[in-house]
Amino acid sequence: MASEQCQQFLIKWSCALLSWNELIHHRRHGLGYEKIPKRLIKPAIPEHLDLETYLAFRHQGNLPFVGFRTGDVFHVLWVERRYNDLYNH
């Protein structure tokens, strides 16, 4: 990830001290998220992390970072650097 993207990611998410219930009510291109079916993910999915859907949050310019939630923890699996690298938008 480019340093500018890292910086934007950290700025956006260090200010977002919201609960999961609060995130559900945000716009998907704001602080909210959307569900991405595994069939749309382009990179190979590790067998032990193969789920039916993944959660996509946004960082710089609405590029997604995608992963899954376990309890209150979000595990980032992929960070998209250019549109359509991770899945077709």
C-alpha positions in Angstrom: 0.0 0.0 0.0 1.3 3.4 -0.9 2.3 5.7 2.0 -0.5 8.2 1.2 -3.1 5.4 1.3 -1.7 4.2 4.6 -2.0 7.7 6.0 -5.6 8.1 4.8 -6.6 4.7 6.2 -5.2 5.6 9.6 -6.7 9.0 9.7 -10.1 7.7 8.8 -10.2 4.8 11.1 -8.4 6.3 14.1 -11.3 8.8 14.3 -13.9 6.1 14.0 -14.4 4.8 17.5 -17.8 3.4 16.8 -19.5 0.2 17.9 -20.5 -2.4 15.4 -24.1 -1.4 15.9 -23.2 2.2 15.0 -21.3 1.1 11.9 -24.3 -0.9 10.6 -26.2 2.4 10.3 -23.5 4.3 8.4 -23.4 4.5 4.6 -21.4 1.8 2.9 -19.1 4.4 1.3 -18.8 6.3 4.6 -17.8 4.5 7.7 -20.2 1.7 7.0 -19.6 -1.5 5.2 -21.0 -3.8 2.5 -21.0 -7.5 2.1 -19.0 -9.0 -0.8 -19.8 -12.6 -1.9 -16.7 -14.8 -2.1 -17.5 -15.5 -5.8 -16.6 -11.9 -6.6 -13.2 -11.9 -4.8 -10.3 -12.2 -7.4 -7.3 -13.3 -5.2 -7.1 -16.8 -4.0 -8.9 -17.3 -0.7 -6.9 -19.2 1.9 -8.8 -22.5 2.6 -9.0 -21.9 6.3 -10.5 -18.4 5.7 -13.1 -19.4 3.0 -16.4 -17.8 3.9 -19.5 -17.1 1.9 -19.3 -13.3 2.3 -16.7 -10.8 3.4 -17.1 -7.3 4.7 -15.7 -4.3 2.7 -14.9 -1.0 4.4 -13.6 2.0 2.6 -10.3 3.9 2.8 -8.7 6.5 0.4 -11.0 7.4 -2.4 -13.5 4.7 -1.4 -11.1 1.9 -2.2 -12.1 -1.1 -0.1 -10.3 -3.1 2.5 -11.9 -6.5 2.9 -12.0 -9.1 5.6 -14.2 -10.7 8.2 -15.5 -10.0 11.7 -15.0 -12.3 14.7 -16.8 -10.9 17.7 -15.6 -7.3 18.1 -12.5 -7.8 15.9 -12.3 -7.1 12.2 -9.6 -9.1 10.4 -8.3 -7.4 7.3 -7.4 -9.9 4.5 -7.0 -7.6 1.5 -6.5 -3.9 0.9 -7.3 -2.7 -2.6 -4.8 -0.3 -4.1 -6.5 0.2 -7.5 -10.1 -0.2 -8.4 -11.1 -3.7 -9.6 -7.9 -5.4 -8.4 -9.8 -7.1 -5.6 -13.2 -7.4 -7.2 -15.1 -5.7 -10.0 -16.9 -2.6 -8.8 
